[in-house]
Each structure stands twice: as structure tokens, then as C-alpha cells.
Amino acid sequence: MLRFLWSIAVLSLLWVLPAHAQEDFLSPEQAFRLTVTKADDGLLRMNWKISEGYYLYRKQVKVEGDPVGSVRQVKLPAGTLKTDEFFGETEVYHDSLDVLVEAPDARALNVSWQGCADAGLCYPPQTLQVKLADVAATPGPGPGASIFAANQPASSALGEDQDLAERLSRTHLGWMLLVFFGLGLLMTFTPCVLPMVPILSSLIAGSGASSKRGFILSLAFVLPMALTYAVLGAGAALAGANLQSMLQNPWVLGTFGLMFVVLALAMFGLYELQLPAVLHNRLNSASQDQRGGTVTGAAAMGVLSALLVGPCMTAPLAGALLYIGDTGNVLSGGLALLSMGLGMGVPLLLVGTLGARLLPRPGCWMNRVKAMFGFILLGTAIVFVSRVLPPALTLGLWGAWLLGIAFSLLALANKVDAGAGRLMSHYLALLLGLWGGAMVIGAAGGAKDPLQPLAFVTASAAPAQNAVPDAFMARFAPVKTQQALAARVTEAGQRGQWTLVDFYADWCVSCRVIEREVFADPRVQQALANMQLLRPDVTANNADNQALMRAHQILGPPTLLLIGPDGKERRAERIIGELSADEFLARLTRARKG
């Protein structure tokens, strides 16, 4: 049974693979959070906190002074290169951006920037005026510093989408805590921890303790242990918060990735990581001096046990601290390691309350749990370096990762007696091996999507779909204002006609992708034959463009609206970002049926 559970657990590793799907996007205020601080040397430091999955264009970050010419110098760090088939190579920023501005004579700064989401949404250029008097008047985070939070309140027209994004963010935190709880639970079933659980339980509860007393003492041990991990997590996040700007450097990201690989090799048994002997001996002596039969003694042992890390727990714990340090979020970092500590404490609570007979016996299966942590750490290394590697190379690394899991499952199957467990291991090894091999081959052919690693083969076989017929694109009528759009929709409704509204901009990369992959498809052209096609061009992002997007709660292009003859948009089928022709046709069908 344990072998079967191990096979299923390996599949859970796939949660770290990148996904390409229609999703809800953050507002520009949430995706790019600007803060302005004033340092002792008179320089202004502008920091954009960039949400995961979003990026800023370097050439679109501009700072001008009021009065004109009052800005002497703007220092922009180098970005990472992003290659686009339509606009060539450009520099972008992920995670965060720090800009130093020298403007001693300025009364205000006019700041502008523009960014996109990796999933295919491009935001219009954003502008903001920062009054330096406000910066100087607001108390800062330290001596001689002042801060101005330049996050504008969300527009009421975007309230529904923003509320949804906030709910999704909360959901993501919940999933993260659940993952860390599961990791803590798995850490207990490693060779250096599981054999110690009954011993710790006997020290805590004593041989004659009742179930109730055993539960109380076990809880007194587990909670301080988990809180100690929470402090470590918060400390890692605080340290990481000061390194966010450094993480844009390929060398720093490569070093982080290499550290995860080193930790993974320890989990595969290549060597052991452990505390220095002097520190280990002192902590061990301190733990032996504690009386386990009292609540105070159990709590002290819990704190010391959190610090007395075994060799096969060190690598996952270090990996977790590196990950939390990268996020820079103190609250989520503390909660994550608190959740991990509680997961580690569950078996101890069971043993302290009901006895050690509930735990499985130590055996070779615990080494497989260690190996599982090794693959998790390797996957995390790929996540780190994927920020600076070309998408095709990243796809190849994920393919190699899956092939490694497949070979491990195959080796496991050879040690399993004939039966359902062996058959399942062979089947999973074959499935993951085939898909991993396809990803490696796809990476060699320039593919980027892990869900369609061989799509380049069909793309090269059908070059005719790369161009949209001019006659079809000529059917898209331009509209500039909300009044013009409403009038055209009303006219179509009187004819019993549906309307497709395509919000477009010249700087929108994903708009070109939709033209090539959706509108160039003959099936799509046939499906749209009897529909009115409108295209608001929001390239200029002027007042009319902004008013039109606010009226329809649109964050940016590409956004496609499907409006029925009754003049009402089928809001559930709104299209935001990139999608395939099949997905577009499915949404169009659902809209018409609805």
C-alpha cells in the first residue's frame, strides 16, 4: 500500500509545472505596486513590487520632473531579455524594480510605466504624479527616510474583478499552507525522524501517562516547535525582502537554483547535511536536561527539537527557507513554516495520545520519501532559473525532471513483487517518461507550452494559418467611444445580429497572437461570418480609450466581448488574454446557447 501511495505522491509533484489557461487577472494597481522613499543622501528611490506572473517593460519606465528639466539623473538597472517574435528583443523586469532618481529641485515627479501578464494580457501605459511634499511629510520606516505609497485606490468600475482577484489570492495562500502542512507530515516519515517519534513520545508523556495527559503534553511539545519554525520562516522572509532587487540578476537566481540542486542531492543520498558537531552536541545536551513529564519541560523540548534538525530534514527545511526568502512576505513566510511544523506534529500527537502502535514500521519506504523531497527541490530549482532562461530551455528542464521521476519509478517497480503495485509503477513510469521525452524533443524544436510540447510539428505543417486574410480583418469596424460602440450594438440587435468586440493595441503582443492563432483559423472565420465585428483601438490610451475600457470593466487588451442581439454581453464568456481557436469556438458556442 505504501508503494502505491508513493507512486501517487510523485504525481502530486506536477503542481509546480507552469500552466497555460484562461485566468482572472489583477488590476494594474495590484500587479505593479509603486512605493517612493526619500533617502538621507537626497536621492529618491522608486520601488515597484511586481506580482508573480507579471512583468514591466524597461523602456516604458519614465520619470519626468515638475518643473520640466528638474530631474538630473534616473538610474535604471539592467533587465532580463525577453524575445518576442513580433517586436524582437526587449528588456523586462520581474518580481521588483528599484529606480534611483536625483531631482533636488523638483516639486513633483511624473512617473509612467507599462507592463503585461505572462498569461497574455497587456496593460495600457500607467501614469502617476508623485508630489515630493507628500513624500517628505509622511513618516518613514527608519531614521532620515520617508515614504509615499503610490498605490491608487481601485476604480469602482473594476471592483468585481478586483474582488475576485483578491479572493483568488487568499485561496492561493490557503493552498500554500496546505502544501507546507503536507511537506511537514512527509518530513516525519523520513529515516531520521520516524524512529525518534516513539522515543520523544515516551519522554513527553512518560510510561504511565493517561491518554488525556499524553495529549496535553504532546500538544505542549508540538505548538512551541511549530512556533519556532514560524519564527524561522518570518526571519527568512525579512532577510529575503532586502534581496528582492538582487533576484533580478541571472547570477543570483542561478546561485539559488544551484543551492536547491545541492540540497536535492543530499536527499538522494549522495551526502548528508547536518548541524556542526559542537552546536548539535550542545542542543542535544540541553534537550536531555529538560523534564519531559511537565508542560514546561515538553514546551522547552519542542523548541529545542525544532533546532535539533536531523540530516534528512535539513535539506527540505533549507529549501523552504530559501523559497520563503524569495517571496519576501513575512506573514506568509511565518504561516507557511507554522503550518509545516503542525504537519510534523500530527504523528506525535497521535502517538502521545493513542500509542506508537498506530505508526508504520521503519523501512526502505522512508528512503523513497526522501527521494520525493529531492524531486521537489529540483523542481523548485527549475522555477527559480526559469525567470532568466529562454522558455524552450525551461521546457527542456521540466522534461528532464519528468524523465528523472520516470526512471525512479521504474527502479522502484523492479523492487516490487508482481502485482498491482508493480503494474502501477510501470504504467506511471511509462506515462511520465513519454511526456517528459516529448517535452525535451519539443524544447529542441523551440516549443514553449508543456501542455503542447509537439505543437511546433503541426505548426510547421500548416504555414497557411500564419496569416489572416485581409478581407476578413477588413470586417472589423473601428469604434472610438462608448457612445459609438453602443450605437453599433443597438443597430446589430435590430437586425438580430451578434457582436464581437475586440479591444486591440499596437503594443499588445497577445493581440497579434490571437490574430494568428484564432482569427486565421477558417473555422473561426466561418463561425463569425454572420456577426458584427468591432475593434476599439486603445493604442493611444487617451481619455476616450480609458472611458471606453472603464465602461466595460476592462483592464487592457486583448479582451474580447460577446454581445447578443439583446444588447447584453455574455459576461461569463468574456475572453481575456491568449487562447486557442478551439477554446474561442467553445466560448462562442456557450455564449450563443446561454
For each residue, the residues with C-beta under 8 A, 3 or more apart:
1: 4 5
2: 5 6 360 365
3: 6 7 365 368 412 416 421 425
4: 1 7 8 420 421 424
5: 1 2 8 9
6: 2 3 9 10 365 368 369 372 412
7: 3 4 10 11 409 412 421 424 425 428
8: 4 5 11 12
9: 5 6 12 13 186 372
10: 6 7 13 372 375 405 408 409 428 432
11: 7 8 14 428
12: 8 9 15
13: 9 10 16 372 375 376 379 405
14: 11 17
15: 12 179
16: 13 376 379 380 382 383
17: 14 398 450
18: 386 394 398 450
19: 451
20: 119 449 450 451
21: 119
22: 575 576 577 579 583
23: 119 576 577
24: 161 164 165 168 576
25: 31 117 119 121 161 165 555 576 577
26: 30 31 51 54 117 162 165
27: 30 31 154 155 158 161 162 165 555
28: 31 32 115 123 124 126 555 556
29: 32 33 151 152 153 154
30: 26 27 33 51 154 162 165
31: 25 26 27 28 50 51 54 115 117 123
32: 28 29 48 49 50 51 54 56 113 115 126
33: 29 30 48 49 51 151
34: 46 47 48 111 113 128 150 151
35: 46 47 49 147 148 149 150 151
36: 44 45 46 47 109 130 135 147 148 150
37: 44 45 47 135 140 141 145 146 147 148
38: 42 43 44 45 132 135 136 140 145 146 147
39: 42 43 44 45 144 145
40: 144 145
41:
42: 38 39 102 104
43: 38 39 100 101 102
44: 36 37 38 39 100 101 102 103 109 132 135
45: 36 37 38 39 98 99 100 101
46: 34 35 36 63 98 99 100 101 111
47: 34 35 36 37 96 97 98 99 245
48: 32 33 34 56 93 96 97 113
49: 32 33 35 96 244
50: 31 32 54 55 56 93 94 95 96 97 115
51: 26 30 31 32 33 54
52: 95
53: 117 118 119
54: 26 31 32 50 51 94 115 116 117 118
55: 50 82 92 93 94 115 116 118
56: 32 48 50 60 61 92 93 97 113 114 115
57: 60 61 90 91 92 113 114 115 116
58: 61 76 79 90 91 92 93
59: 90 91
60: 56 57 112 113 114 115 125
61: 56 57 58 76 97 99 112 113
62: 111 112 113
63: 46 71 74 99 101 103 109 110 111
64: 68 71 109 110
65: 68 69 70 71 103 105 106 108 109 110
66: 70 106 107 108 109 110 129
67: 70 105 106 107
68: 64 65
69: 65
70: 65 66 67 103 105 106 107
71: 63 64 65 74 101 102 103 106 109
72: 102 103 104
73: 100 101 102
74: 63 71 99 100 101 102
75: 99 100 101
76: 58 61 99
77: 93 97 98 99 245 248
78: 91
79: 58 91 92 93 248
80: 91 92 93 94 248 250 387 388
81: 89 90 91
82: 55 89 90 91 92
83: 88 89 390
84: 87 88 89 90 509
85:
86: 509 512
87: 84 90 509
88: 83 84
89: 81 82 83 84
90: 57 58 59 81 82 84 87
91: 57 58 59 78 79 80 81 82
92: 55 56 57 58 79 80 82
93: 48 50 55 56 58 77 79 80 96 97 248
94: 50 54 55 80 248 387
95: 50 52 244 247 248 387
96: 47 48 49 50 93 244 245 247 248
97: 47 48 50 56 61 77 93 245 248
98: 45 46 47 77 245
99: 45 46 47 61 63 74 75 76 77
100: 43 44 45 46 73 74 75
101: 43 44 45 46 63 71 73 74 75 109
102: 42 43 44 71 72 73 74
103: 44 63 65 70 71 72 106 109 132
104: 42 72
105: 65 67 70
106: 65 66 67 70 71 103 109 132
107: 66 67 70 131 132 133
108: 65 66 129 130 131 132
109: 36 44 63 64 65 66 71 101 103 106 129 130 132
110: 63 64 65 66 127 128 129
111: 34 46 62 63 127 128 129 130 150
112: 60 61 62 125 126 127 128
113: 32 34 48 56 57 60 61 62 125 126
114: 56 57 60 122 123 124 125 126 507
115: 28 31 32 50 54 55 56 57 60 123
116: 54 55 57 120 121 122 123 509 510
117: 25 26 31 53 54 120 121 122 123 577
118: 53 54 55
119: 20 21 23 25 53 577 578
120: 116 117 510 513 558 577 578 579
121: 25 116 117 510 555 556 557 558 559 576 577
122: 114 116 117 505 507 508 509 510 511 556 557 558
123: 28 31 114 115 116 117 126 555 556
124: 28 114 505 538 541 545 546 549 556
125: 60 112 113 114 541
126: 28 32 112 113 114 123
127: 110 111 112
128: 34 110 111 112 150 152
129: 66 108 109 110 111
130: 36 108 109 111 134 135 148 150
131: 107 108 134 135
132: 38 44 103 106 107 108 109 135 136
133: 107 136 137
134: 130 131 137 138 148
135: 36 37 38 44 130 131 132 138 146 147 148
136: 38 132 133 146
137: 133 134 146
138: 134 135 146 147 148
139: 146 147
140: 37 38 144 145 146 147
141: 37 145 147
142: 145
143:
144: 39 40 140
145: 37 38 39 40 140 141 142
146: 37 38 135 136 137 138 139 140
147: 35 36 37 38 135 138 139 140 141
148: 35 36 37 130 134 135 138
149: 35
150: 34 35 36 111 128 130
151: 29 33 34 35
152: 29 128
153: 29
154: 27 29 30 158 159 162
155: 27 158 159 550
156: 159
157: 550 551 553
158: 27 154 155 161 162 550 553 555
159: 154 155 156 162 163
160: 163 164 553
161: 24 25 27 158 164 165 553 555
162: 26 27 30 154 158 159 165 166
163: 159 160 166 167
164: 24 160 161 167 168
165: 24 25 26 27 30 161 162 168 169
166: 162 163 169 170
167: 163 164 170 171
168: 24 164 165 171 172
169: 165 166 172 173
170: 166 167 173 174
171: 167 168 174 175
172: 168 169 175 176
173: 169 170 176 177 332 335
174: 170 171 177 178
175: 171 172 178 179
176: 172 173 179 180 332 336
177: 173 174 180 181 335 336 339
178: 174 175 181 182 339
179: 15 175 176 182 183
180: 176 177 183 184 320 336 337 339 340 343
181: 177 178 184 185 339 340 342 343
182: 178 179 185 186 343
183: 179 180 186 187 316 320 340 343 373 376
184: 180 181 187 188 339 340 341 342 343 344 345
185: 181 182 188 189 343 344 346 347
186: 9 182 183 189 190 343 369 372 373
187: 183 184 190 193 313 316 317 340 343 344 373
188: 184 185 193 194 197 343 344 346 347 348
189: 185 186 193 194 347 360 366 369
190: 186 187 193 194 310 312 313 366 369 370 373
191: 194 195 312 362 366 367 370
192: 195 196 310 311 312 313
193: 187 188 189 190 196 197 310 312 313 344
194: 188 189 190 191 197 347 359 360 362 366
195: 191 192 198 199 362
196: 192 193 199 200 310
197: 188 193 194 200 201 347 348 351 356 359
198: 195 201 202 351 356 359
199: 195 196 202 203
200: 196 197 203 204 221 301 305 348
201: 197 198 204 205 214 218 348 351 352 356
202: 198 199 205 206 207
203: 199 200 206 292 301
204: 200 201 214 217 218 220 221 292 293 298 301 348 352
205: 201 202 209 213 214 217 218 292 293 352
206: 202 203 209 292 293
207: 202
208:
209: 205 206 213 214 217 293
210: 213 214
211: 214 215 353 354
212: 215 216
213: 205 209 210 216 217
214: 201 204 205 209 210 211 217 218 352 353
215: 211 212 218 219 349 352 353
216: 212 213 219 220 295
217: 204 205 209 213 214 220 221 292 293 294 295 298 352
218: 201 204 205 214 215 221 222 298 345 348 349 351 352 353
219: 215 216 222 223 349
220: 204 216 217 223 224 295 296 298 299 302
221: 200 204 217 218 224 225 298 299 301 302 305 345 348 352
222: 218 219 225 226 302 341 342 344 345 348 349
223: 219 220 226 227 299 302 345
224: 220 221 227 228 299 300 302 303 306
225: 221 222 228 229 302 303 305 306 341 344 345
226: 222 223 229 230 306 337 338 340 341 342 344 345
227: 223 224 230 231 338 341
228: 224 225 231 232 302 303 306 307 341
229: 225 226 232 233 306 337 338 340 341
230: 226 227 233 234 334 335 337 338 341
231: 227 228 234 235 334
232: 228 229 235 236 306 321 337
233: 229 230 236 237 320 321 324 333 334 335 336 337 338
234: 230 231 237 238 330 331 333 334 337
235: 231 232 238 239
236: 232 233 239 240 321 322 324 325 333
237: 233 234 240 241 324 325 327 328 329 330 331 332 333 334
238: 234 235 241 242 330
239: 235 236 242 243 325
240: 236 237 243 244 324 325 326 327 328 333
241: 237 238 244 328 329 330
242: 238 239
243: 239 240 246 247 252 325 328
244: 49 95 96 240 241 247 328
245: 47 77 96 97 98 248
246: 243 249 252
247: 95 96 243 244 252 253 256 326
248: 77 79 80 93 94 95 96 97 245 252
249: 246 252 253
250: 80 253 254 388
251: 254 255
252: 243 246 247 248 249 255 256
253: 247 249 250 256 257 384 385 387 388
254: 250 251 257 258 385 388
255: 251 252 258 259
256: 247 252 253 259 260 322 326 381 384
257: 253 254 260 261 381 382 384 385
258: 254 255 261 262 381
259: 255 256 262 263 318 322 381
260: 256 257 263 264 319 322 377 378 380 381 384
261: 257 258 264 265 377 378 381
262: 258 259 265 266
263: 259 260 266 267 273 315 316 318 319 377
264: 260 261 267 268 315 373 374 375 377 378 381
265: 261 262 268 270 271 374
266: 262 263 269 270 271 272 273 311 312 314 315 374
267: 263 264 312 315 316 370 371 373 374 377
268: 264 265 370 371 374
269: 266 367 370
270: 265 266
271: 265 266
272: 266 311 312
273: 263 266 311 314 315 318
274: 280 309 310 311 314
275: 279 280 283 308 309 314
276: 279 280
277: 280 281
278: 281 282
279: 275 276 282 283
280: 274 275 276 277 283 284 308
281: 277 278 284 285
282: 278 279 285 286
283: 275 279 280 286 287 304 307 308
284: 280 281 287 288 308
285: 281 282 288 289
286: 282 283 289 290 304
287: 283 284 290 301 304 305 308
288: 284 285
289: 285 286
290: 286 287 297 300 301 304
291: 294 296 297
292: 203 204 205 206 217 297 298 301
293: 204 205 206 209 217 297 298
294: 217 291 297 298
295: 216 217 220 298 299
296: 220 291 299 300
297: 290 291 292 293 294 300 301
298: 204 217 218 220 221 292 293 294 295 301 302
299: 220 221 223 224 295 296 302 303
300: 224 290 296 297 303 304
301: 200 203 204 221 287 290 292 297 298 304 305
302: 220 221 222 223 224 225 228 298 299 305 306
303: 224 225 228 299 300 306 307
304: 283 286 287 290 300 301 307 308
305: 200 221 225 287 301 302 308
306: 224 225 226 228 229 232 302 303 309 341
307: 228 283 303 304
308: 275 280 283 284 287 304 305
309: 274 275 306 313 314 317
310: 190 192 193 196 274 313 314
311: 192 266 272 273 274 314
312: 190 191 192 193 266 267 272 315 370
313: 187 190 192 193 309 310 316 317
314: 266 273 274 275 309 310 311 317 318
315: 263 264 266 267 273 312 318 319 373 374 377
316: 183 187 263 267 313 319 320 373 376 377
317: 187 309 313 314 320 321
318: 259 263 273 314 315 321 322
319: 260 263 315 316 322 323 373 376 377 380
320: 180 183 233 316 317 323 324 336 337 340
321: 232 233 236 317 318 324 325 337
322: 236 256 259 260 318 319 325 326 380
323: 319 320 326 327 380
324: 233 236 237 240 320 321 327 329 332 333 336 337
325: 236 237 239 240 243 321 322 328 333
326: 240 247 256 322 323 384
327: 237 240 323 324 332 333
328: 237 240 241 243 244 325
329: 237 241 324 332 333
330: 234 237 238 241 333 334
331: 234 237 334 335
332: 173 176 237 324 327 329 335 336
333: 233 234 236 237 240 324 325 327 329 330 336 337
334: 230 231 233 234 237 330 331 337 338
335: 173 177 230 233 331 332 338 339
336: 176 177 180 233 320 324 332 333 339 340
337: 180 226 229 230 232 233 234 320 321 324 333 334 340 341
338: 226 227 229 230 233 334 335 341 342
339: 177 178 180 181 184 335 336 342 343
340: 180 181 183 184 187 226 229 320 336 337 343 344
341: 184 222 225 226 227 228 229 230 306 337 338 344 345
342: 181 184 222 226 338 339 345 346
343: 180 181 182 183 184 185 186 187 188 339 340 346
344: 184 185 187 188 193 222 225 226 340 341 347 348
345: 184 218 221 222 223 225 226 341 342 348 349
346: 185 188 342 343 349 350
347: 185 188 189 194 197 344 350 351 359
348: 188 197 200 201 204 218 221 222 344 345 351 352
349: 215 218 219 222 345 346 352 353
350: 346 347 353 354 358 359
351: 197 198 201 218 347 348 354 355 356 358 359
352: 201 204 205 214 215 217 218 221 348 349
353: 211 214 215 218 349 350
354: 211 350 351 357 358
355: 351 358
356: 197 198 201 351 359
357: 354
358: 350 351 354 355
359: 194 197 198 347 350 351 356
360: 2 189 194 363 365
361:
362: 191 194 195 366
363: 360 366
364: 367 368
365: 2 3 6 360 368 369
366: 189 190 191 194 362 363 369 370
367: 191 269 364 370 371
368: 3 6 364 365 371 372 412
369: 6 186 189 190 365 366 372 373
370: 190 191 267 268 269 312 366 367 373 374
371: 267 268 367 368 374 375 408
372: 6 9 10 13 186 368 369 375 376
373: 183 186 187 190 264 267 315 316 319 369 370 376 377
374: 264 265 266 267 268 315 370 371 377 378
375: 10 13 264 371 372 378 379 401 404 405 408
376: 13 16 183 316 319 372 373 379 380
377: 260 261 263 264 267 315 316 319 373 374 380 381
378: 260 261 264 374 375 381 382 401 404
379: 13 16 375 376 382 383 401
380: 16 260 319 322 323 376 377 383 384
381: 256 257 258 259 260 261 264 377 378 384 385
382: 16 257 378 379 385 386 394 397 398 401
383: 16 379 380 386
384: 253 256 257 260 326 380 381 387
385: 253 254 257 381 382 388 389 394 397
386: 18 382 383 389 394 397
387: 80 94 95 253 384
388: 80 250 253 254 385
389: 385 386 393 394 397
390: 83 393 394
391: 394 395 448
392: 395 396 442 443 444 446 447 448
393: 389 390 396 397 443
394: 18 382 385 386 389 390 391 397 398
395: 391 392 398 399 439 442 443 447 448 449 450 453
396: 392 393 399 400 439 440 443 444
397: 382 385 386 389 393 394 400 401
398: 17 18 382 394 395 401 402 436 439 450
399: 395 396 402 403 435 436 437 438 439 440 441 442 443 453
400: 396 397 403 404 436 440
401: 375 378 379 382 397 398 404 405 436
402: 398 399 405 406 432 433 435 436 439
403: 399 400 406 407 432 433 436 437 440
404: 375 378 400 401 407 408
405: 10 13 375 401 402 408 409 432 436
406: 402 403 409 410 428 429 430 432 433 436
407: 403 404 410 411 429 433
408: 10 371 375 404 405 411 412
409: 7 10 405 406 412 413 425 426 428 429 432
410: 406 407 413 414 425 426 429 433
411: 407 408 414 415
412: 3 6 7 368 408 409 415 416 425
413: 409 410 416 422 425 426 429
414: 410 411
415: 411 412
416: 3 412 413 419 421 422 425
417: 421 422
418: 422
419: 416 422 423
420: 4 423 424
421: 3 4 7 416 417 424 425
422: 413 416 417 418 419 425 426
423: 419 420 426 427
424: 4 7 420 421 427 428
425: 3 7 409 410 412 413 416 421 422 428 429
426: 409 410 413 422 423 429 430
427: 423 424 430 431
428: 7 10 11 406 409 424 425 431 432
429: 406 407 409 410 413 425 426 432 433
430: 406 426 427 433 434
431: 427 428 434 435
432: 10 402 403 405 406 409 428 429 435 436
433: 402 403 406 407 410 429 430 436 437
434: 430 431 437 438
435: 399 402 431 432 438 439 453
436: 398 399 400 401 402 403 405 406 432 433 439 440
437: 399 403 433 434 440 441
438: 399 434 435 441 442 453 454
439: 395 396 398 399 402 435 436 442 443 447 450 453
440: 396 399 400 403 436 437 443 444
441: 399 437 438 444 445 453 454
442: 392 395 399 438 439 445 447 452 453 454 455 456
443: 392 393 395 396 399 439 440 446 447 453
444: 392 396 440 441
445: 441 442 454 456 457
446: 392 443 456
447: 392 395 439 442 443 452 453 454 455 456
448: 391 392 395
449: 20 395 452 453 455
450: 17 18 20 395 398 439 453
451: 19 20
452: 442 447 449 455
453: 395 399 435 438 439 441 442 443 447 449 450
454: 438 441 442 445 447 457 458
455: 442 447 449 452 458 459
456: 442 445 446 447 459 460
457: 445 454 460 461
458: 454 455 461 462
459: 455 456 462 465
460: 456 457 463
461: 457 458
462: 458 459 465
463: 460 466
464: 467
465: 459 462 516 517 520 521
466: 463 516 520
467: 464 516 520
468: 472 473 515 516 519 520
469: 472 473 520 525
470: 473 474
471: 474 475
472: 468 469 475 519 525
473: 468 469 470 476 515 519
474: 470 471
475: 471 472 533
476: 473 502 533 534 535
477: 488 532 533 534 535
478: 534 535 536 537
479: 484 485 488 501 534 535 536
480: 484 536 537 544 545 548
481: 484 485 544 547 548
482: 485 486 547 548 551
483: 486 487
484: 479 480 481 487 488
485: 479 481 482 488 489 501 534 536 548
486: 482 483 489 490
487: 483 484 490 491
488: 477 479 484 485 491 492 499 532 534
489: 485 486 492 493 499 532 563 567
490: 486 487 493 494 567
491: 487 488 494 495
492: 488 489 495 497 498 499 532 563 565
493: 489 490 496 497 564 565 566 567
494: 490 491
495: 491 492 565
496: 493 565
497: 492 493 530 531 532 565
498: 492 530 531 532 562 563 564 565 592
499: 488 489 492 531 532 533 534 561 562 563
500: 528 531 532 533 534 560 561 562 563
501: 479 485 534 535 536 560 561 563
502: 476 514 533 534 535 536 558 560
503: 535 536 538 549 554 556 557 558 559 560 561
504: 508 511 535 536 537 538 539 557 558
505: 122 124 508 511 537 538 539 541 556 557
506: 537 539
507: 114 122 539
508: 122 504 505 511 512 556 557 558
509: 84 86 87 116 122 512 513
510: 116 120 121 122 513 514 557 558 577 578
511: 122 504 505 508 514 515 557 558
512: 86 508 509 515 516
513: 120 509 510 516 517 578
514: 502 510 511 517 518 519 558 560 578 579
515: 468 473 511 512 518 519 520
516: 465 466 467 468 512 513 519 520
517: 465 513 514 520 521 578 580 581
518: 514 515 521 524 579 580 581 584
519: 468 472 473 514 515 516 524 525
520: 465 466 467 468 469 515 516 517 524
521: 465 517 518 524 525 581
522: 525 526
523: 526 527 581 585
524: 518 519 520 521 527 528 581 584 585
525: 469 472 519 521 522 528 529
526: 522 523 529
527: 523 524 531 585 588
528: 500 524 525 531 533
529: 525 526
530: 497 498
531: 497 498 499 500 527 528
532: 477 488 489 492 497 498 499 500
533: 475 476 477 499 500 502 528
534: 476 477 478 479 485 488 499 500 501 502
535: 476 477 478 479 501 502 503 504
536: 478 479 480 485 501 502 503 504 545 548
537: 478 480 504 505 506 540
538: 124 503 504 505 541 545 548 549 556 557
539: 504 505 506 507
540: 537 545
541: 124 125 505 538 545 546
542: 545 546
543: 546 547
544: 480 481 547 548
545: 124 480 536 538 540 541 542 548 549
546: 124 541 542 543 549 550
547: 481 482 543 544 550 551
548: 480 481 482 485 536 538 544 545 551 552 554
549: 124 503 538 545 546 552 554 555 556
550: 155 157 158 546 547 553 554
551: 157 482 547 548
552: 548 549 559 561 569
553: 157 158 160 161 550
554: 503 548 549 550 559
555: 25 27 28 121 123 158 161 549 559 576
556: 28 121 122 123 124 503 505 508 538 549 559
557: 121 122 503 504 505 508 510 511 538
558: 120 121 122 502 503 504 508 510 511 514 575 576 577 578
559: 121 503 552 554 555 556 574 575 576
560: 500 501 502 503 514 574 575
561: 499 500 501 503 552 569 574
562: 498 499 500 569 570 573 574 575 587 588 591
563: 489 492 498 499 500 501 567 568 569 570
564: 493 498 567 568 569 570 591 592
565: 492 493 495 496 497 498
566: 493
567: 489 490 493 563 564
568: 563 564
569: 552 561 562 563 564 574
570: 562 563 564 573 574 590 591 594
571: 574
572: 590 594
573: 562 570 587 588 590 591 594
574: 559 560 561 562 569 570 571
575: 22 558 559 560 562 579 584 587
576: 22 23 24 25 121 555 558 559
577: 22 23 25 117 119 120 121 510 558
578: 119 120 510 513 514 517 558
579: 22 120 514 518 575 583 584 587
580: 517 518 583 584
581: 517 518 521 523 524 584 585
582: 585 586
583: 22 579 580 586 587
584: 518 524 575 579 580 581 587 588
585: 523 524 527 581 582 588 589
586: 582 583 589 590
587: 562 573 575 579 583 584 590 591
588: 527 562 573 584 585 591 592
589: 585 586 592 593
590: 570 572 573 586 587 593 594
591: 562 564 570 573 587 588 594
592: 498 564 588 589
593: 589 590
594: 570 572 573 590 591
